[in-house]
Amino acid sequence: MNHTIIIAEAGVNHNGDASTALQMVRVAAEAGADYIKFQTFNAEKLVARSAVKAEYQQRNCGDSDTSQLAMLKKLELTPESFGMIAEECERAGIGFMSTPFDLESIDTLAAMHMDYWKLPSGEITNLPYLRKVASKGGKIILSTGMSTLEEVSQAVDMLEKGGIARHDIILLHCTTQYPTPMADVNLRAMDALRTLGCGGVGYSDHTQGIEVPVAAVALGAVVIEKHFTLDKSMDGPDHRASLNPQELRAMVDSVRNIELALGDGNKRITPSEAPNIAVARKSIVAARPIHAGELLTEDNLTVKRPGNGLSPMMWDTVIGTRAKRDFDYDSLIEL
């Protein structure tokens, strides 16, 4: 009835090593994720030499060089590597995704025929980028961190003008901080994103732990994206705010449980609880011995378990009638 798309975000947690990336594919597949997502970029085309690292990147990378370019150069994978990764995804039974971060990378990934384009928060205000992605066609999942609702709306309009149907765009609420403080999560912002009339709303999580993405599913998220790593102690910008393999498996299991728990919205007696009706509900019983022909009143009747006799909802119907036979104390009344 409900199936949330779970994206295991490998990002750059492979640290620029293709063999690590392939291992991450297998781990994400074993955890039960629907997709594993990487990041495709040419560092020289992505950042200027003057660009500095974010504070969390400086804190997590363990070096004194504040250059974003130097950091990202170490995290690049070649187009050939992404071809190998996509093949490994097919063997492992998990969908392949990668986010392009520059115009050249859009062309690289277009040739790989992904099910979805996954666009990052930082490109929401990049008009040439949005136009080029739209020109490739397909379905889009757009993260919306660091954005106002108006900026998201403008980005959606640009994609739609470029040829992407609005119903083929899924918007992910997101807070671009690693890790995200709980007070900054604001899951109810998903409701604001729904007003834009796209194909669905989900959540890209950067908090520590798994409870927030699970809560997002309970609030109707159709996509969950979460970073994972093979080892949180590895050097790199995102490892410490990522799940380890066991935590990823726990998140997937929790999301699937919530999907089952959400159900279809119809209020009915479930098969599992039906046997307990007789145990937990009550029936009309004799409050004392009653003789045949005696008038049934509030003095000689009461209500007790079990619930396999006359329902107490028939109380007014029973009161004032006469006993059809003798009833012992605590016996179920019959009409």
HELIX and SHEET records of a PDB file:
HELIX    1   1 ALA A   18  ALA A   31  1                                  14    
HELIX    2   2 ALA A   43  LEU A   46  1                                   4    
HELIX    3   3 GLU A   55  CYS A   61  1                                   7    
HELIX    4   4 GLN A   68  LYS A   73  1                                   6    
HELIX    5   5 PRO A   79  ALA A   92  1                                  14    
HELIX    6   6 LEU A  103  ALA A  110  1                                   8    
HELIX    7   7 SER A  121  GLU A  123  5                                   3    
HELIX    8   8 LEU A  127  LYS A  136  1                                  10    
HELIX    9   9 LEU A  149  LYS A  161  1                                  13    
HELIX   10  10 ARG A  166  ASP A  168  5                                   3    
HELIX   11  11 MET A  182  ASP A  184  5                                   3    
HELIX   12  12 ALA A  189  ARG A  194  1                                   6    
HELIX   13  13 GLU A  211  ALA A  218  1                                   8    
HELIX   14  14 HIS A  239  ALA A  241  5                                   3    
HELIX   15  15 PRO A  245  LEU A  262  1                                  18    
HELIX   16  16 ALA A  274  ASN A  276  5                                   3    
HELIX   17  17 ILE A  277  ALA A  280  1                                   4    
HELIX   18  18 PRO A  312  MET A  314  5                                   3    
HELIX   19  19 TRP A  315  VAL A  318  1                                   4    
SHEET    1   A 8 GLY A  95  PRO A 100  0                                        
SHEET    2   A 8 TYR A  35  THR A  40  1                                        
SHEET    3   A 8 ILE A   5  GLY A  11  1                                        
SHEET    4   A 8 VAL A 223  HIS A 227  1                                        
SHEET    5   A 8 GLY A 200  ASP A 205  1                                        
SHEET    6   A 8 ILE A 169  CYS A 174  1                                        
SHEET    7   A 8 LYS A 139  SER A 143  1                                        
SHEET    8   A 8 TYR A 116  LEU A 119  1                                        
SHEET    1   B 2 SER A 283  ALA A 286  0                                        
SHEET    2   B 2 LEU A 301  LYS A 304 -1                                        
END                                                                             
